[in-house]
Amino acid sequence: MDRKSHGTRRTDRAFLPDLHWQDVNWTARSLLAVAGVAVCIMMTAMSATASVKRGKVERAAAMEVADEALLVADYAEFLAEATAQARAELISPRVKPAPSPGSVIAGGAPIADLVAFDFSQVDVARLDAEERNCLAEAIYYEARSESRVGRMAVADVILNRVASPIYPDSICEVVYQGAERRKGCQFSFTCDGSMNARRNQRQWREAELLAGAVMAGVRRPVTRNATHYHADYVSPPWAETLSPTATIGAHKFYRFQSKSIVAAAPAAM
């Protein structure tokens, strides 16, 4: 019984085909080879795509660093001049008390000088202070957590709008455009209750200083003539109708596709 069974197993083995790689169908071998080549090509393409993306990120970072360096240099110069001016005012001699009207008249001073005084200069100074405050508010509420370039970018958009025929002609009017509506305000902080929260005094002071520097001429076109922006975690429908210009920090910036556009601008921010 055992001998017979053993013989049967030998006979079964004898009829089993002895398969080798050389005996595999050539079509199957070709398909496997093509698949291997395809995998290699795909891996190479993925690696190249990753390299391109890294290159773009690195170039964007380099551009932002360059903008930051230029802005810091201009900003430092402005602060140095403002500090020197303040120091000079502090150490300058005290102004003498104003003469009485009687002494002025007795001295023969022409009354016409007083009449001709341009009191509009007082209004200009007050207007400049209001404009600076509006710009500081936009910088603070829209970008206080951004880098200096990111804060400058918000100011740049506002000034671009002031210069555009589509928008109002002053900083305060641009910033508060549509603020009387619960929805549709151009800058969300003007109608969403953000201004009711207590301000961070250090960040507010920085916003005031930057606003003053911008109005004094310290400005870099970091947004490349943008008039709109939005946070990078939202996708407003109006963005598809505009041309992207830059991504700075957590904001993406856009401008109109044609300078000839004079229709109502889409709501932003």
Backbone as CSV, one residue per row, in Angstrom:
resi,resn,N_x,N_y,N_z,CA_x,CA_y,CA_z,C_x,C_y,C_z
1,MET,0.844,-1.222,0.000,0.000,0.000,0.000,0.856,1.240,0.000
2,ASP,1.864,1.227,0.859,2.744,2.397,0.919,3.551,2.519,-0.342
3,ARG,3.994,1.391,-0.919,4.815,1.408,-2.121,4.008,1.932,-3.298
4,LYS,2.746,1.528,-3.372,1.897,1.947,-4.473,1.617,3.456,-4.417
5,SER,1.334,3.888,-3.217,1.076,5.324,-3.063,2.289,6.131,-3.422
6,HIS,3.464,5.646,-3.037,4.698,6.349,-3.347,4.907,6.422,-4.851
7,GLY,4.568,5.333,-5.510,4.710,5.323,-6.969,3.759,6.279,-7.645
8,THR,2.568,6.372,-7.129,1.598,7.297,-7.694,2.069,8.719,-7.591
9,ARG,2.644,9.084,-6.448,3.138,10.465,-6.289,4.240,10.756,-7.280
10,ARG,5.106,9.775,-7.553,6.175,10.002,-8.531,5.579,10.234,-9.908
11,THR,4.545,9.407,-10.237,3.924,9.548,-11.551,3.273,10.910,-11.714
12,ASP,2.580,11.415,-10.649,1.933,12.733,-10.726,2.963,13.829,-10.935
13,ARG,4.083,13.751,-10.263,5.131,14.758,-10.419,5.692,14.752,-11.823
14,ALA,5.703,13.574,-12.393,6.293,13.467,-13.719,5.459,14.210,-14.753
15,PHE,4.145,14.268,-14.538,3.284,14.943,-15.502,3.129,16.444,-15.249
16,LEU,3.651,16.992,-14.092,3.564,18.433,-13.824,4.540,19.174,-14.712
17,PRO,4.093,20.283,-15.334,5.010,21.036,-16.199,6.052,21.753,-15.376
18,ASP,7.255,21.788,-15.870,8.354,22.472,-15.197,8.418,23.894,-15.757
19,LEU,7.715,24.842,-15.058,7.577,26.201,-15.562,8.823,27.013,-15.244
20,HIS,9.277,27.772,-16.204,10.403,28.685,-16.027,10.027,30.047,-16.621
21,TRP,10.793,31.109,-16.271,10.540,32.465,-16.790,10.591,32.485,-18.306
22,GLN,11.465,31.664,-18.879,11.592,31.665,-20.336,10.336,31.151,-21.027
23,ASP,9.539,30.310,-20.303,8.359,29.732,-20.907,7.126,30.639,-20.816
24,VAL,7.227,31.757,-20.080,6.076,32.644,-19.939,5.769,33.293,-21.279
25,ASN,4.523,33.461,-21.549,4.095,34.054,-22.806,4.780,35.398,-23.031
26,TRP,5.290,35.610,-24.260,6.025,36.838,-24.557,5.141,38.076,-24.433
27,THR,3.875,37.943,-24.707,2.963,39.085,-24.576,2.880,39.553,-23.130
28,ALA,2.747,38.575,-22.206,2.681,38.927,-20.789,3.978,39.584,-20.336
29,ARG,5.107,39.050,-20.814,6.399,39.622,-20.440,6.521,41.053,-20.974
30,SER,6.024,41.284,-22.164,6.074,42.631,-22.734,5.218,43.601,-21.936
31,LEU,4.028,43.136,-21.554,3.147,43.992,-20.752,3.779,44.349,-19.420
32,LEU,4.414,43.383,-18.797,5.080,43.655,-17.517,6.204,44.670,-17.696
33,ALA,6.944,44.529,-18.779,8.039,45.464,-19.024,7.515,46.877,-19.261
34,VAL,6.436,46.976,-20.070,5.842,48.289,-20.337,5.321,48.911,-19.048
35,ALA,4.702,48.073,-18.208,4.197,48.581,-16.930,5.337,49.115,-16.072
36,GLY,6.444,48.414,-16.059,7.592,48.876,-15.284,8.116,50.200,-15.787
37,VAL,8.198,50.319,-17.120,8.662,51.588,-17.697,7.696,52.714,-17.355
38,ALA,6.385,52.412,-17.434,5.372,53.432,-17.128,5.494,53.910,-15.689
39,VAL,5.734,52.962,-14.777,5.899,53.327,-13.362,7.110,54.237,-13.200
40,CYS,8.200,53.894,-13.893,9.406,54.727,-13.804,9.146,56.134,-14.331
41,ILE,8.434,56.223,-15.467,8.123,57.532,-16.036,7.232,58.342,-15.094
42,MET,6.246,57.660,-14.495,5.345,58.345,-13.587,6.095,58.868,-12.360
43,MET,6.980,58.067,-11.811,7.767,58.498,-10.649,8.653,59.679,-11.004
44,THR,9.235,59.630,-12.203,10.082,60.738,-12.639,9.266,62.017,-12.789
45,ALA,8.056,61.886,-13.381,7.191,63.053,-13.554,6.765,63.635,-12.218
46,MET,6.437,62.760,-11.269,6.046,63.227,-9.943,7.194,63.949,-9.269
47,SER,8.393,63.402,-9.426,9.564,64.044,-8.834,9.815,65.406,-9.463
48,ALA,9.649,65.495,-10.796,9.846,66.770,-11.491,8.807,67.789,-11.057
49,THR,7.545,67.348,-10.927,6.479,68.252,-10.483,6.755,68.782,-9.092
50,ALA,7.193,67.892,-8.205,7.524,68.317,-6.847,8.663,69.332,-6.855
51,SER,9.638,69.116,-7.732,10.768,70.047,-7.827,10.303,71.417,-8.317
52,VAL,9.400,71.427,-9.299,8.867,72.697,-9.817,8.110,73.437,-8.725
53,LYS,7.285,72.700,-7.981,6.524,73.334,-6.900,7.465,73.897,-5.840
54,ARG,8.508,73.129,-5.488,9.477,73.633,-4.509,10.146,74.893,-5.029
55,GLY,10.469,74.881,-6.327,11.106,76.053,-6.917,10.221,77.288,-6.839
56,LYS,8.922,77.109,-7.123,7.994,78.230,-7.053,7.886,78.768,-5.633
57,VAL,7.786,77.863,-4.678,7.690,78.272,-3.273,8.948,79.014,-2.849
58,GLU,10.096,78.503,-3.250,11.348,79.157,-2.882,11.474,80.528,-3.526
59,ARG,11.053,80.651,-4.804,11.118,81.957,-5.463,10.167,82.954,-4.805
60,ALA,8.959,82.487,-4.453,8.001,83.364,-3.785,8.543,83.832,-2.440
61,ALA,9.168,82.899,-1.708,9.743,83.260,-0.414,10.879,84.261,-0.584
62,ALA,11.698,84.073,-1.613,12.804,84.992,-1.869,12.287,86.385,-2.219
63,MET,11.219,86.451,-3.024,10.640,87.746,-3.384,10.070,88.448,-2.157
64,GLU,9.438,87.678,-1.278,8.875,88.284,-0.076,9.985,88.800,0.833
65,VAL,11.072,88.061,0.936,12.213,88.513,1.749,12.805,89.787,1.166
66,ALA,12.901,89.848,-0.176,13.446,91.045,-0.824,12.536,92.251,-0.573
67,ASP,11.215,92.050,-0.716,10.275,93.140,-0.431,10.376,93.586,1.015
68,GLU,10.505,92.625,1.914,10.631,92.945,3.340,11.886,93.764,3.602
69,ALA,12.995,93.389,2.972,14.250,94.106,3.182,14.146,95.553,2.710
70,LEU,13.562,95.755,1.520,13.405,97.111,1.006,12.475,97.935,1.887
71,LEU,11.388,97.322,2.307,10.432,98.030,3.143,11.034,98.394,4.493
72,VAL,11.756,97.470,5.086,12.377,97.730,6.383,13.364,98.893,6.279
73,ALA,14.132,98.947,5.180,15.093,100.031,5.000,14.380,101.380,4.919
74,ASP,13.318,101.453,4.105,12.560,102.705,3.990,11.887,103.060,5.313
75,TYR,11.327,102.052,5.963,10.623,102.272,7.225,11.581,102.762,8.304
76,ALA,12.760,102.165,8.349,13.763,102.579,9.341,14.188,104.022,9.103
77,GLU,14.346,104.394,7.835,14.728,105.781,7.519,13.636,106.751,7.962
78,PHE,12.374,106.375,7.700,11.267,107.233,8.121,11.245,107.389,9.639
79,LEU,11.383,106.282,10.367,11.356,106.345,11.829,12.515,107.161,12.367
80,ALA,13.691,107.044,11.738,14.848,107.821,12.180,14.590,109.316,12.006
81,GLU,14.016,109.691,10.866,13.713,111.101,10.625,12.646,111.605,11.601
82,ALA,11.616,110.779,11.833,10.559,111.186,12.762,11.110,111.325,14.182
83,THR,12.009,110.409,14.565,12.618,110.485,15.900,13.484,111.722,16.035
84,ALA,14.265,112.018,15.006,15.123,113.206,15.042,14.296,114.483,15.134
85,GLN,13.188,114.508,14.394,12.322,115.681,14.438,11.697,115.848,15.816
86,ALA,11.245,114.731,16.396,10.655,114.802,17.739,11.687,115.237,18.771
87,ARG,12.921,114.741,18.642,13.978,115.124,19.576,14.302,116.609,19.445
88,ALA,14.327,117.087,18.199,14.614,118.509,17.987,13.526,119.384,18.594
89,GLU,12.283,118.937,18.494,11.194,119.709,19.089,11.282,119.724,20.606
90,LEU,11.740,118.613,21.178,11.828,118.530,22.633,12.937,119.419,23.193
91,ILE,14.055,119.494,22.473,15.195,120.253,22.998,15.201,121.699,22.511
92,SER,14.248,122.078,21.636,14.199,123.447,21.135,13.713,124.385,22.244
93,PRO,14.095,125.640,22.162,13.671,126.599,23.198,12.159,126.687,23.287
94,ARG,11.682,126.957,24.488,10.250,127.110,24.685,9.726,128.327,23.927
95,VAL,8.556,128.197,23.362,7.951,129.314,22.652,7.508,130.370,23.666
96,LYS,7.812,131.594,23.364,7.425,132.678,24.260,5.912,132.866,24.233
97,PRO,5.354,133.384,25.308,3.901,133.636,25.325,3.501,134.568,24.201
98,ALA,2.334,134.325,23.655,1.836,135.166,22.562,1.586,136.582,23.062
99,PRO,1.920,137.587,22.266,1.665,138.976,22.685,0.172,139.249,22.738
100,SER,-0.190,140.180,23.570,-1.601,140.540,23.695,-2.049,141.314,22.459
101,PRO,-3.357,141.303,22.175,-3.852,142.061,21.015,-3.477,143.534,21.064
102,GLY,-3.481,144.079,22.286,-3.137,145.492,22.413,-1.715,145.778,21.974
103,SER,-0.797,144.905,22.385,0.606,145.129,22.016,0.819,144.935,20.516
104,VAL,0.049,144.005,19.922,0.163,143.790,18.488,-0.268,145.035,17.729
105,ILE,-1.402,145.608,18.154,-1.912,146.807,17.480,-0.984,147.990,17.707
106,ALA,-0.474,148.083,18.952,0.438,149.184,19.257,1.720,149.071,18.448
107,GLY,2.127,147.868,18.141,3.358,147.681,17.377,3.180,147.944,15.890
108,GLY,1.977,148.239,15.478,1.739,148.592,14.091,1.597,147.397,13.166
109,ALA,1.366,146.173,13.706,1.205,145.002,12.841,-0.069,145.141,12.034
110,PRO,-0.006,144.926,10.737,-1.202,145.081,9.894,-2.248,144.016,10.205
111,ILE,-3.463,144.466,10.411,-4.568,143.541,10.674,-4.803,142.644,9.462
112,ALA,-4.409,143.092,8.291,-4.616,142.311,7.079,-3.905,140.963,7.142
113,ASP,-2.766,140.925,7.877,-2.044,139.654,8.007,-2.905,138.623,8.717
114,LEU,-3.621,139.093,9.734,-4.480,138.170,10.478,-5.663,137.745,9.622
115,VAL,-6.219,138.688,8.888,-7.371,138.392,8.056,-7.004,137.423,6.938
116,ALA,-5.760,137.549,6.442,-5.334,136.731,5.305,-4.854,135.339,5.720
117,PHE,-4.867,135.054,7.018,-4.375,133.746,7.475,-5.233,132.631,6.875
118,ASP,-4.571,131.588,6.369,-5.266,130.478,5.703,-5.694,129.441,6.743
119,PHE,-6.913,129.608,7.236,-7.402,128.686,8.264,-7.701,127.302,7.690
120,SER,-7.708,127.151,6.380,-7.942,125.832,5.784,-6.828,124.864,6.132
121,GLN,-5.637,125.403,6.476,-4.533,124.535,6.856,-4.871,123.729,8.103
122,VAL,-5.678,124.307,8.986,-6.110,123.582,10.189,-6.971,122.396,9.791
123,ASP,-7.888,122.625,8.821,-8.741,121.541,8.343,-7.934,120.461,7.649
124,VAL,-6.889,120.844,6.904,-6.040,119.872,6.227,-5.340,118.981,7.242
125,ALA,-4.828,119.575,8.305,-4.152,118.786,9.343,-5.121,117.808,9.993
126,ARG,-6.343,118.282,10.262,-7.343,117.394,10.868,-7.708,116.270,9.905
127,LEU,-7.853,116.606,8.614,-8.195,115.596,7.614,-7.096,114.546,7.502
128,ASP,-5.842,114.979,7.521,-4.731,114.031,7.456,-4.752,113.076,8.640
129,ALA,-5.088,113.604,9.814,-5.153,112.758,11.007,-6.263,111.712,10.870
130,GLU,-7.403,112.120,10.315,-8.512,111.183,10.121,-8.143,110.111,9.104
131,GLU,-7.502,110.526,8.004,-7.092,109.574,6.984,-6.090,108.569,7.545
132,ARG,-5.161,109.058,8.317,-4.161,108.170,8.933,-4.844,107.184,9.874
133,ASN,-5.827,107.656,10.626,-6.519,106.762,11.555,-7.294,105.687,10.795
134,CYS,-7.954,106.060,9.696,-8.696,105.079,8.903,-7.753,104.035,8.307
135,LEU,-6.596,104.480,7.821,-5.634,103.550,7.254,-5.076,102.632,8.336
136,ALA,-4.815,103.190,9.516,-4.314,102.373,10.626,-5.344,101.325,11.044
137,GLU,-6.621,101.695,11.039,-7.678,100.742,11.395,-7.716,99.579,10.406
138,ALA,-7.604,99.891,9.108,-7.615,98.824,8.107,-6.410,97.912,8.273
139,ILE,-5.253,98.487,8.509,-4.038,97.684,8.708,-4.191,96.796,9.936
140,TYR,-4.706,97.371,11.010,-4.823,96.627,12.267,-5.843,95.492,12.159
141,TYR,-7.053,95.802,11.732,-8.119,94.791,11.745,-7.999,93.777,10.615
142,GLU,-7.369,94.150,9.512,-7.258,93.232,8.384,-5.967,92.421,8.387
143,ALA,-4.898,92.945,9.018,-3.606,92.267,8.842,-2.674,92.404,10.042
144,ARG,-3.203,92.583,11.239,-2.304,92.791,12.376,-1.433,91.578,12.678
145,SER,-1.876,90.381,12.291,-1.081,89.174,12.541,-0.139,88.854,11.384
146,GLU,-0.154,89.685,10.325,0.702,89.455,9.167,2.081,90.085,9.379
147,SER,3.001,89.748,8.487,4.318,90.373,8.506,4.186,91.839,8.113
148,ARG,5.300,92.571,8.214,5.258,93.978,7.829,4.868,94.130,6.357
149,VAL,5.366,93.236,5.514,4.985,93.272,4.096,3.496,92.984,3.945
150,GLY,2.969,92.045,4.722,1.542,91.735,4.666,0.682,92.915,5.080
151,ARG,1.134,93.663,6.081,0.388,94.852,6.503,0.495,95.961,5.465
152,MET,1.698,96.109,4.895,1.876,97.085,3.835,0.992,96.752,2.633
153,ALA,0.789,95.463,2.368,-0.027,95.043,1.230,-1.466,95.537,1.366
154,VAL,-2.021,95.478,2.572,-3.381,95.982,2.796,-3.433,97.484,2.528
155,ALA,-2.443,98.204,3.040,-2.387,99.646,2.792,-2.245,99.930,1.297
156,ASP,-1.478,99.114,0.608,-1.262,99.292,-0.825,-2.574,99.150,-1.591
157,VAL,-3.383,98.150,-1.234,-4.683,97.957,-1.883,-5.568,99.183,-1.673
158,ILE,-5.584,99.715,-0.465,-6.425,100.880,-0.168,-6.000,102.083,-1.003
159,LEU,-4.700,102.341,-1.077,-4.219,103.473,-1.862,-4.444,103.251,-3.356
160,ASN,-4.369,102.006,-3.805,-4.682,101.709,-5.210,-6.151,102.017,-5.511
161,ARG,-7.009,101.749,-4.547,-8.430,102.052,-4.741,-8.666,103.559,-4.749
162,VAL,-7.972,104.280,-3.875,-8.118,105.736,-3.860,-7.724,106.324,-5.220
163,ALA,-6.694,105.739,-5.837,-6.223,106.229,-7.135,-7.095,105.769,-8.297
164,SER,-7.993,104.814,-8.058,-8.833,104.274,-9.130,-10.093,105.114,-9.316
165,PRO,-10.548,105.309,-10.562,-11.790,106.067,-10.789,-13.037,105.315,-10.340
166,ILE,-12.902,104.033,-10.046,-14.060,103.229,-9.650,-14.444,103.464,-8.201
167,TYR,-13.466,103.818,-7.378,-13.678,103.907,-5.938,-13.639,105.354,-5.456
168,PRO,-14.033,105.598,-4.200,-13.992,106.970,-3.659,-12.580,107.562,-3.667
169,ASP,-12.497,108.867,-3.412,-11.239,109.584,-3.560,-10.463,109.780,-2.264
170,SER,-10.927,109.215,-1.178,-10.207,109.375,0.088,-10.056,108.025,0.780
171,ILE,-9.092,107.952,1.682,-8.817,106.698,2.381,-10.015,106.277,3.222
172,CYS,-10.563,107.220,3.986,-11.685,106.873,4.872,-12.905,106.418,4.075
173,GLU,-13.170,107.078,2.956,-14.324,106.681,2.141,-14.117,105.306,1.523
174,VAL,-12.890,104.979,1.134,-12.592,103.655,0.589,-12.752,102.587,1.665
175,VAL,-12.181,102.841,2.834,-12.210,101.849,3.905,-13.638,101.591,4.381
176,TYR,-14.443,102.650,4.509,-15.785,102.512,5.066,-16.879,102.441,4.011
177,GLN,-16.505,102.196,2.772,-17.504,102.061,1.719,-18.421,100.862,2.006
178,GLY,-19.712,101.109,2.080,-20.685,100.055,2.350,-20.805,99.669,3.812
179,ALA,-20.141,100.395,4.706,-20.169,100.027,6.125,-21.536,100.209,6.747
180,GLU,-22.393,100.999,6.094,-23.734,101.210,6.638,-24.628,99.994,6.448
181,ARG,-24.181,99.041,5.612,-24.963,97.828,5.379,-24.441,96.689,6.244
182,ARG,-25.330,95.802,6.619,-24.905,94.641,7.412,-24.084,93.693,6.560
183,LYS,-24.351,93.655,5.264,-23.580,92.847,4.332,-23.215,93.723,3.139
184,GLY,-22.091,93.443,2.553,-21.697,94.202,1.380,-20.657,95.262,1.652
185,CYS,-20.186,95.374,2.899,-19.124,96.333,3.174,-17.837,95.844,2.499
186,GLN,-17.031,96.758,2.022,-15.835,96.400,1.278,-14.763,95.781,2.167
187,PHE,-14.667,96.241,3.398,-13.732,95.672,4.367,-14.555,95.163,5.545
188,SER,-14.502,93.872,5.775,-15.450,93.214,6.675,-15.424,93.759,8.095
189,PHE,-14.281,94.267,8.555,-14.211,94.717,9.948,-15.117,95.925,10.207
190,THR,-15.514,96.629,9.137,-16.339,97.820,9.314,-17.809,97.503,9.549
191,CYS,-18.202,96.227,9.356,-19.620,95.916,9.540,-19.865,94.589,10.254
192,ASP,-18.816,93.938,10.740,-19.037,92.636,11.390,-18.824,92.671,12.901
193,GLY,-18.639,93.860,13.453,-18.487,93.977,14.900,-17.069,93.824,15.408
194,SER,-16.088,93.660,14.535,-14.700,93.475,14.974,-14.185,94.669,15.767
195,MET,-14.678,95.856,15.451,-14.173,97.056,16.103,-14.668,97.206,17.535
196,ASN,-15.600,96.344,17.952,-16.086,96.398,19.331,-15.130,95.730,20.308
197,ALA,-14.228,94.895,19.774,-13.280,94.193,20.648,-12.175,95.138,21.095
198,ARG,-11.592,94.818,22.226,-10.509,95.646,22.771,-9.260,95.495,21.911
199,ARG,-8.583,96.591,21.630,-7.394,96.558,20.791,-6.160,96.126,21.563
200,ASN,-5.274,95.472,20.844,-3.941,95.198,21.367,-3.120,96.473,21.171
201,GLN,-2.712,97.100,22.238,-2.092,98.425,22.144,-0.770,98.407,21.371
202,ARG,0.010,97.354,21.536,1.280,97.289,20.811,1.029,97.183,19.315
203,GLN,0.118,96.297,18.912,-0.181,96.128,17.493,-0.857,97.365,16.914
204,TRP,-1.677,98.029,17.719,-2.323,99.257,17.242,-1.285,100.355,17.020
205,ARG,-0.329,100.460,17.920,0.713,101.469,17.754,1.532,101.191,16.486
206,GLU,1.822,99.930,16.235,2.551,99.564,15.020,1.745,99.927,13.773
207,ALA,0.430,99.706,13.835,-0.430,100.055,12.697,-0.435,101.563,12.473
208,GLU,-0.482,102.336,13.550,-0.445,103.795,13.425,0.868,104.266,12.809
209,LEU,1.976,103.703,13.279,3.278,104.093,12.739,3.396,103.750,11.257
210,LEU,2.920,102.565,10.887,3.002,102.160,9.489,2.098,103.027,8.616
211,ALA,0.902,103.354,9.116,-0.004,104.226,8.369,0.633,105.591,8.144
212,GLY,1.271,106.125,9.183,1.946,107.409,9.038,3.083,107.345,8.041
213,ALA,3.830,106.241,8.074,4.943,106.079,7.136,4.432,105.990,5.703
214,VAL,3.347,105.260,5.497,2.787,105.115,4.146,2.335,106.468,3.616
215,MET,1.651,107.233,4.450,1.166,108.541,4.008,2.302,109.534,3.817
216,ALA,3.453,109.261,4.456,4.627,110.122,4.275,5.435,109.723,3.046
217,GLY,5.029,108.653,2.368,5.708,108.265,1.141,6.443,106.948,1.186
218,VAL,6.477,106.287,2.360,7.124,104.981,2.457,6.152,103.942,1.917
219,ARG,6.374,103.529,0.693,5.435,102.607,0.050,6.142,101.771,-1.002
220,ARG,5.855,100.497,-0.985,6.368,99.573,-1.989,5.187,98.893,-2.677
221,PRO,5.208,98.768,-4.011,4.084,98.138,-4.729,4.099,96.620,-4.576
222,VAL,4.013,96.156,-3.344,4.163,94.723,-3.070,3.021,93.895,-3.647
223,THR,1.853,94.521,-3.859,0.710,93.755,-4.394,0.629,93.831,-5.912
224,ARG,1.517,94.593,-6.543,1.528,94.744,-8.010,0.192,95.276,-8.521
225,ASN,-0.196,96.438,-7.963,-1.384,97.187,-8.395,-2.701,96.478,-8.083
226,ALA,-2.727,95.688,-7.033,-3.958,94.980,-6.664,-4.991,95.946,-6.086
227,THR,-6.258,95.652,-6.337,-7.367,96.400,-5.749,-8.288,95.508,-4.911
228,HIS,-7.991,94.217,-4.868,-8.798,93.259,-4.118,-7.893,92.239,-3.440
229,TYR,-8.396,91.656,-2.395,-7.708,90.529,-1.772,-8.709,89.734,-0.939
230,HIS,-8.340,88.524,-0.623,-9.150,87.711,0.283,-8.236,86.748,1.021
231,ALA,-8.736,86.229,2.135,-7.966,85.252,2.906,-7.829,83.961,2.104
232,ASP,-6.726,83.265,2.313,-6.460,82.073,1.502,-7.326,80.876,1.855
233,TYR,-8.159,80.992,2.885,-9.025,79.861,3.244,-10.450,80.019,2.707
234,VAL,-10.690,81.063,1.898,-11.997,81.238,1.272,-11.815,81.356,-0.235
235,SER,-12.904,81.153,-0.977,-12.870,81.251,-2.442,-14.071,82.066,-2.918
236,PRO,-14.004,83.387,-2.817,-15.139,84.218,-3.247,-15.349,84.136,-4.752
237,PRO,-16.586,84.207,-5.219,-16.862,84.072,-6.660,-16.240,85.184,-7.496
238,TRP,-16.052,86.389,-6.924,-15.505,87.487,-7.718,-14.043,87.264,-8.101
239,ALA,-13.354,86.377,-7.386,-11.934,86.156,-7.679,-11.724,85.603,-9.085
240,GLU,-12.704,84.857,-9.599,-12.573,84.269,-10.931,-12.631,85.313,-12.038
241,THR,-13.143,86.507,-11.727,-13.263,87.553,-12.745,-12.069,88.494,-12.750
242,LEU,-11.120,88.296,-11.837,-9.970,89.188,-11.708,-8.670,88.438,-11.986
243,SER,-7.596,89.192,-12.148,-6.284,88.597,-12.406,-5.482,88.544,-11.107
244,PRO,-4.996,87.374,-10.707,-4.185,87.288,-9.487,-2.852,87.999,-9.670
245,THR,-2.387,88.675,-8.629,-1.126,89.418,-8.715,-0.084,88.934,-7.712
246,ALA,-0.520,88.475,-6.539,0.455,88.073,-5.520,-0.243,87.290,-4.419
247,THR,0.535,86.497,-3.721,0.102,85.850,-2.487,1.078,86.255,-1.403
248,ILE,0.581,86.951,-0.394,1.433,87.468,0.678,0.842,87.027,2.004
249,GLY,1.570,86.209,2.715,1.054,85.696,3.980,-0.218,84.909,3.758
250,ALA,-1.266,85.268,4.488,-2.538,84.546,4.396,-3.514,85.199,3.427
251,HIS,-3.043,86.115,2.579,-3.926,86.824,1.657,-3.502,86.612,0.203
252,LYS,-4.518,86.531,-0.672,-4.293,86.472,-2.108,-4.806,87.772,-2.724
253,PHE,-4.024,88.352,-3.634,-4.320,89.676,-4.170,-4.651,89.605,-5.663
254,TYR,-5.525,90.535,-6.097,-6.022,90.547,-7.475,-6.155,91.987,-7.976
255,ARG,-6.173,92.126,-9.307,-6.487,93.400,-9.940,-7.443,93.141,-11.099
256,PHE,-8.022,94.210,-11.608,-8.928,94.086,-12.742,-8.155,93.589,-13.956
257,GLN,-8.831,92.826,-14.801,-8.191,92.280,-15.986,-7.962,93.327,-17.054
258,SER,-8.701,94.424,-16.994,-8.545,95.497,-17.980,-8.639,96.841,-17.281
259,LYS,-7.767,97.752,-17.662,-7.784,99.085,-17.069,-8.999,99.888,-17.534
260,SER,-9.674,99.415,-18.545,-10.818,100.148,-19.085,-12.110,99.845,-18.335
261,ILE,-12.042,98.942,-17.351,-13.253,98.563,-16.611,-13.711,99.749,-15.756
262,VAL,-14.948,100.137,-15.915,-15.509,101.233,-15.116,-16.827,100.829,-14.491
263,ALA,-17.189,99.578,-14.649,-18.441,99.104,-14.049,-18.252,98.979,-12.546
264,ALA,-19.327,98.745,-11.851,-19.262,98.595,-10.402,-18.344,97.450,-10.056
265,ALA,-17.439,97.703,-9.131,-16.470,96.685,-8.757,-17.124,95.646,-7.866
266,PRO,-16.672,94.403,-7.936,-17.230,93.365,-7.039,-16.840,93.614,-5.613
267,ALA,-17.692,93.237,-4.695,-17.377,93.381,-3.280,-16.221,92.473,-2.943
268,ALA,-15.360,92.955,-2.064,-14.175,92.174,-1.725,-14.030,92.054,-0.226
269,MET,-13.068,91.247,0.158,-12.724,91.000,1.540,-13.888,90.364,2.269
